[in-house]
Amino acid sequence: MTTQANLYVDQGTDYVIDLDLTDTTGADYPVSNKSFYCNIKKLYSSAISANADITVISNSNNTLIELSLSPAATRDLDPGKYTYDVIMITQGGTQTKILEGLMHIVPTMTRV
């Protein structure tokens, strides 16, 4: 089953969250040789509003990925609720949704 998590992102700022992956039994889930993608949409049926960058991070268990959005990407999103998910693709082509939820874009008054 896909993990669900709601994220809160300040508009116009960097957003970074590290995800340490485990399987359904709680065992480490290695992420080497896998690709990850994340789309952000206002509604499931809407056009893509943004894409998050996902980077595999070296750690002792080889289980860590980083989801990030740049200030330019978050600035272009209107405040409010969006949906997102993270898809993992193995070298063999198997696609698995590993995370989904709501992304709340919180307005920021200060502009840099």
N, C-alpha and C positions, 0 to 999 in steps of 0.2 A: 504494500500500500504506500502511496505517496505521502510524504511528510507535508504538513500544512503549517505555514508560518506567515503572519502578517508583519510587514515591514513598514517603518516610518522613516521617511526621507525628507530632509529639509531642502526646499527648492533652492537652486542656485549654488549648492555646496557639493563637496565631494561626499560620496557615500561608499563605504566599504564594509563588508561583513565576511568573516571567515566561516566556512562550513566544514566541519570535521565529519566525514562520512563513515557510517557503520551500516551493516546489513540488518535484517529483521531480527537476528538473534543477539545483536549488540556487538558482534565481532567487527574488527577493522575491515573497511572496504577500500582496497587499493585503487587509486585513480590514475596511475600511470597508463599510458597508451589508450586513454579515453579522451573524447572531445565533449565539451559542454557548451550549451547555448541557452540564452535567456531572452525572451521577448516580453515586452510590457505593452499592454493594451488597455484602453478605457473600458471596453467590453470584450467578451470572447469573440463576438462577431465583428469587431472594429478592426481597422487597419492598425499595424504596429505603430505605437507611439514612440518607442525607444527600444534599444537593445542594451543589455548589461554586458560588460566584459567579464569573462570568467577565466581565471588563471589557476593552473595547478601549482600549489606551493609545496616546496620540499619540506617534509618533516620526517621524523624517525619512523612513523608508521605508513608514510606515503598515502595519507587519507584526506589531505586538506586541500580545499579549493577556496578561492577568493572571488566573491561577486562584487563588482564595483561599477559605479556610475560617476562620470566626470561632472564638474560644475556646469559645463555647457549642456550636457544631457539633462540634468535635473532642472536647469533654468527653462528649458523648452517644454517642460511638462506643466500643464495647468494644475493648480492645487485641486486635490480631491482624491477619490479612490480609483485605482487601476488594478487590473489582474496581471499576474505574472506566473510563469513557471520556468523550471530549469530542466532541460532535457540532456541526458547523458547518452553518448553513442560509443559503443565498443568498436574495436578494430574490425570485428566481424559484421558490423552494421546494425547490431541490436540497439534499438532506441528505448530508453526507459525514462519516464518522468520521475525525478527524484525529489522535487520540491515545487510547491505551488501555494498561492495565497493572494492576499490583497496587499497592494503597495499604496500606502497613504502618502501623498505629496503634501507636505506642510508648507504653507507660505512663509517666506522670509522677507522681512522689510528692508534689510540692509542690502544694497547692491554694491559690488566691488568692481 
